[in-house]
Structures are given as structure tokens and as C-alpha cells.
Amino acid sequence: FASIPAPIVAALHCLFFAYVGAGGLSLLQFCNLNSFRTKFILGFSVFMGLSIPQYFNEHTAINKYGPVHTRARWFNDMINVPFSSEAFVAGILAFFLDVTLSSKDSETRKDRGMFWWDRFRSFKSDTRSE
């Protein structure tokens, strides 16, 4: 890898990131994107996924330590490092909101795309495993 020029590596990084991001977003095709619940979860988690890491990074740059500052350095790192990642914050928040804002009625299950995922819960009901 040392002989590959930096602009080529940067271009490949951009292409691979776009491909992985599109693959992750393709899972949204099974959700009802017209539902207020789904739009709220997506919008709020993306917004907070950008805001919270920005706060953690700015606090660390100004004070030379993260917002969580105890005498146990391992604990500080265990909290500050994940919350400095946009993907971690957005993913955890989206998962938490999806699980807690759900109700057991069939309309919400359909909005979440759960009917599509139910087919893959066990090998016995998946026709591709026979």
C-alpha cells in the first residue's frame, strides 16, 4: 500500500464509503418513510449524531480532556471515545428510539419493516435454507 499515491487512496476511500453508506441506507426500503414516527427517529438520530460528537470534540480541543473527566482514565476513554463518533451516537440513538417508541399494533410493525424481517427469524421458515 505504500506505493499507492495518496490521491488514489483518498478516491478509493470515498468510493468505498459511498458504497457502504448506500448499502446501509438500502435497509430503509422496508420501512414506511411516510410515517411520522420513522421520520422523527431518522431525523432526530442524524441531528444528534452530528451534534453530540461535535460537542465532545470541541470540549476536548478546548480543555484537553473530554466532557467525562474522572480520576479513572480508562473510564473516561470508554465514554468519551464512542460518543465522539457520529455513527455510534446516531446508531445507538436510532436503535433506542426504535425499540422504545414501538407499540405492538400491526401498523407500527409494518412501518418498522418487521413483517419483512420476520421471515428471517429462523431457518425453518426461510425458504432459502431448504
N, C-alpha and C positions, 0 to 999 in steps of 0.2 A: 504494500500500500504506500510505501514511502516514495515510490517513483511516480505515483499518480499526482498530477498537478492539483493544487488546492481549488481552482475554479471548477474542475471536473468533479471533485469530491463534493463541493457545495451544490452543484447542479444535481448530482445523484441523490444527495440528501433531500433536496426539495422535491424531486420526483417520488422518492420512496415515502416521504411524509405525506404527500398528496394522495398517494395510493392507499396508504394505511388509514388516513383520515376518511377517505371516501368509503373504504370498507366498513369502518365503524359507523359512519352515518347511514350506510345502506340498511342497517338493522332497524332504522326508524320507519322503513316502509311498512312494517307490520303494525305500527301504531296509528291511531287516528289523530292526525296532526291538526284537525279542525276542532278538537276538544280543548276547552279552556284549561283543563287540568294538565294535559300534556304540554300545551304551550307554556303554561306557567312553570312547570318543572324544568323544561328545557331552557327557557329564558332566564329564570332565577339562578339555575345552577351555572349557566355560562357566565352571567354577570358576576356572581360571587366567586366563580372560579378565576376570573380575571382580577377582581378587587382584593380578595384576601391575600393571595400571594404578592400582589403589589405592596400591600401594607407590610407584610413580613419582610420583603426585600428592602423597602425604604427604611424601615426601623433598624434593620441590620446594618445598612450602609451608614446611617447617621450615628447610631450608638455603639457600633462594633459588637453588638450581641443582639440576639433575636428577642421578640416580644416575651417569650417564655424564658425567664432568666432565674434559675435556681442554682444552688451550690452543686447539684449533680449534673455535670456536663453531658453525660450520656442521656439523661432525661431531656435536657434542652435540645440536643440534636434529634432525639426521637420525635419530638413535637415540631420543632422549627423546620426541619428539612422537608417532611412531607407537605406541610402547609405552605411551603414556598413553591410548590409545584401546581401549576394551573390545572393539569389533567387530574391530579389526585383530588384536589378540592372539588372540582366540578363533578367528577365521577362519584365520589363519596356522597356529595350533597344530592345529586340526582337519584342515586340508589336509595338514600334515606327518605327523600320526599316521595319517591315512587312506592316504597313499601308502606310508609305511614299515611299517605293520603289516599290509600286504596280502600275501597269497600268491596264487599263480597257480591254485589249485584253483577249480573251478566253484562250489562252495558259498560261498566268500568273495566271489567276483564277484557272486553272486546276492544275498548280504547287503548288498553295497555298492550294489546297484541298477544295476550295469554292463550287465546284459543289456538293460535298458530303454534306456540311453543309447547302446548300440551301433548302434541303428537310425538315429541322427542323426550318425554319423561322416562320412558322405559323401552328396553329393546323389544319387548313383546308386542308393543303397539306400533312400532316403527316398521313399515313395510320394507324398508331398505335393508333391514338386518336379517331377513329370512333367506 
